[in-house]
Amino acid sequence: MAIESILAQIDAEIARLTQIRSLLANTGVAAKKATAPKAKKAAKAKGKKRRVLSPEARKRIADAQRKRWAAQKAKVK
């Protein structure tokens, strides 16, 4: 009798989870449809320009990073 009760509870839980999953799956489909079309995404990507660093700026950044690494390495020893 106890096993039948446990099985009934498991079946009820499976039914509940199946219902929740179907609700979430339907929500996911609606959310995908509500997103921006490809044209908007393309326009957004077109408007972004990539920032370019000069070679001097890259060198300054690299030198500063090497200095930080050296300081960290010296602290460990």
NORURPE-V974141 format. One record per pair of residues at least 12 apart in sequence whose ideal C-beta (glycine too) atoms are under 8 Angstrom apart, sorted by the first residue. I is the first residue (numbers start at 0). J is the second residue. D is the distance in whole Angstrom. If there is no record, write none. Layout:
{{I J D} {I J D}}
//
This chain:
none
//
